[in-house]
Amino acid sequence: MRAHDPASTTFTCWHCTAEVTGSLFCPGCKAIQAPVRDYYRFFGLERKLSLDTGDLQHRFYELSRQLHPDRFQRRSPQEQQCSLEASSVLNDGYRVLRNPIERAEYVLKQEGFDIGEQRGKDVPPELLEEVFELNMVLEEMRGGEESARPQLEQARTRFQDMRREIDDQLGELFRNYDESRDRAVLARIRGVLNRRRYIGNLLRDVEKELEPAASLPGRDG
Amino acid sequence: MGTFQIDFGDQEKARVVGIDLGTTNSLVAYLDPAGHPEIIPDAGGRKIVPSVVAVAPSGEVLVGHAARDMLITHPERAVYSVKRLMGRGVVDIEEELKLFPFRIAAGSESVIRLQLGERVMTPPQASAEILRQLKRNAEAFLGEEVRQAVITVPAYFNDAQRQSTKDAGRIAGLEVLRLVNEPTAASLAYGLDKRKQGIVVVYDLGGGTFDISILRIKEGIFEVLATNGDTHLGGDDIDNLLLRVAIEDIESEWNEDISENGEAVQLLRRAVIRAKEELSYVPQTTIQLEYRGKRYDRELRRDLFERLITAIVDRTLPPCRQCIRDAGLSVGEIDEVVLVGGSTRIPLVRGAVEALFRAKPHAELNPEEVVALGAAVQAGILSGHVGDTLLLDVTPLSLGIEIMGGVVSKIIPRNSTIPASATETFTTAVDGQRHVLIHVVQGERELVRDCRSLARFDLQDIDPLPAGMARIEVRFLIDANGILNVTARDLRTGREQSVDIKPSYGLTDEQVEAMIRESFEKAEEDFRERQVREARVEADAILAAVEKAKQNDAYFELPDEERQAIDRAVNELLLVYHSDNHILIREHLERVNQATLHLAENMMNAAVRGVLKGTKI
């Protein structure tokens, strides 16, 4: 299949060579097209950080009905390939856009911000003392000292509260960015996301100690 | 010369059947003209084909009920529960080999080779025999050729297990249009009529596998939110446990260890399965075995049975809890629970499900048939007979690639709706490097050694460049069957990059091709054998007729040379009779015919004369 320039929205239909502008099907011959890789454009959405997830789900279902490989079983190999490609972009896009954190990271990346994993490992200065104490408690738990459990449970509640606060803060920043389109707001969002990721990692460590069995998914044989 | 047009009409209307290729039993279903899924019975009216394959001492391959009888008489020639061996290596199944009568042939590291009498079969070939039987049943019932199928697999099957199932279809001469996850198929069978909306849990405990899937059904879309399970947990485990207990019990009673005796073990296995099944309906039963004049009777009450199997049933609970968490739901948000698989008939299982989900589970449809029925619905969707229903399934396991230090970098998380994809860019580490090897794994753990190795992809013929200069974009795409496809592109040249795939488990494409050829050859061999047998039957008939004619007056009226010619022809036919050459047999059969032509004519005339004489006009 011919890949087209992701930056451009206009390309030629592989089937009838008509001009296609950013749509999933050729306006001339109705043939399915190679997908646009930009998730917002794919879903026909404005690039906003705050999204109505109900509307997103509705669009996802509608596009699934049009693009899913089940619908192209009796069509040409070329159309089947387009359907497979388009469905994967649709599903990947839905997975990213429906989750506010992944959505924000996606927009940051597209706007040229570096959001490497490594940033989640630097301890935010205001948490230094807390992390130091937590690590001691975690060590005790790992050493089999059940007396550390209540402390760990407290820590879990505290981190969960923190994460909720962060999510509220993010909601605020999302609305701010959608109105202002200010890159400075994106920079702040990146900082908050890093802090959130750090706290998420702490929570994961705590939960792993509190319920070791439950954090393991099923056996894959 | 006339022209002709290819008619694609038949192609479009071509029949697609739905197949449940189960651990214990297999079924085939189709959509009837009214659009309802129906199970297709065999010639004897039975819906279930036991998933047992055997090779008779004559070399004939038996499937289903006939093969199940062989399991008792020739346990070393039969294989059951072959699904548990699909997509696995010999180290994976060491534990079960202790209880199964399978003999493993040499060279079983990445694909198990089963020794069945003189034949060696891989699990996909054994499964192909079952599929071929179902195909034959469907063709006899529908009165038309069946070439395309939807086959169900456990939702928690990994890539190699799925690929093996697809290979089995190809070997059986079936185009597998889609692999559908069993619990999702079941939800289709349940949800179709009722136009359901809401959150549905499917709890599927079959013969060898356990799956849990949570779906949102809305506007005709069946969206799987999360799935979990254990591809090695099912009724088989309960049978094996009871079998172990009974073997020890018998040893203390008879002072004899029967565990090495295949026939006794298979008889006892049948007895414990019968006891297990009865305990779903009555509070107590007896495990009975009669063997070589000895008799074993052990009463088993349901409460003891339940205590014995609690640990097995409890193993289904952590995957359920994880699945609810992954779906982002709480128990209260679940609208319905559906039971699938024969093992859900066990009251203890039903109780455990009810307690966990705090809802009375549904089991209106036969839990053994519902998966095949759902497969037929999916077949209808693919062939365009079912319009506004669409299934959106997920990949059960995260897909990752090996990075430095044996660590896994996840690129497609579990429970992603499929088709799903990820794109990664790779480069070279050494000047002039021509290859890059990518190791792909499936699983949730952080280290490669704790995940399932899927395949190694070798990016070949990279232009020699200074280290780090090459840029190869690799696209990992999981298709609607849950099977990984990998393509690569050189970003500098835009050229398609060749990728050589070395699957860690299962068959290579070449091996599958060889097996398809072998199955054709086998079919040819079978065909030849039948031809020989038919020619001999005809020879028998003509030889008997000649013997009888020799008593007739007409024979004695023949000239000597004609009588000698007949004897010569008969002698030659008797000579070639035992050759394996049906053409030769038929040739000499024809010579006997020619030699007796005059005799037959004379006999006919005499008969006509006789009739005329006796007739009063």
Interface residues (C-beta under 8 A of the other chain):
Chain A: Y61 S64 R65 H68 P69 D70 R71 Q73 R74 L84 E85 S87 S88 V89 N91 D92 Y94 R95 A213 A214 L216 P217 G218 R219 D220 G221
Chain B: Q11 E12 R88 D92 Y156 N158 Q161 L177 R178 K218 E219 I221 E223 N228 G229 D230 T231 H232 L233 P318 P319 R321 Q322 I381 L382 S383 G384 L390 L391 L392 P396 L397 P413 R414 S416 T417 I418 P419 A420 S421 A422 Q442 G443 E444 R452 L477 I478 D479 A480
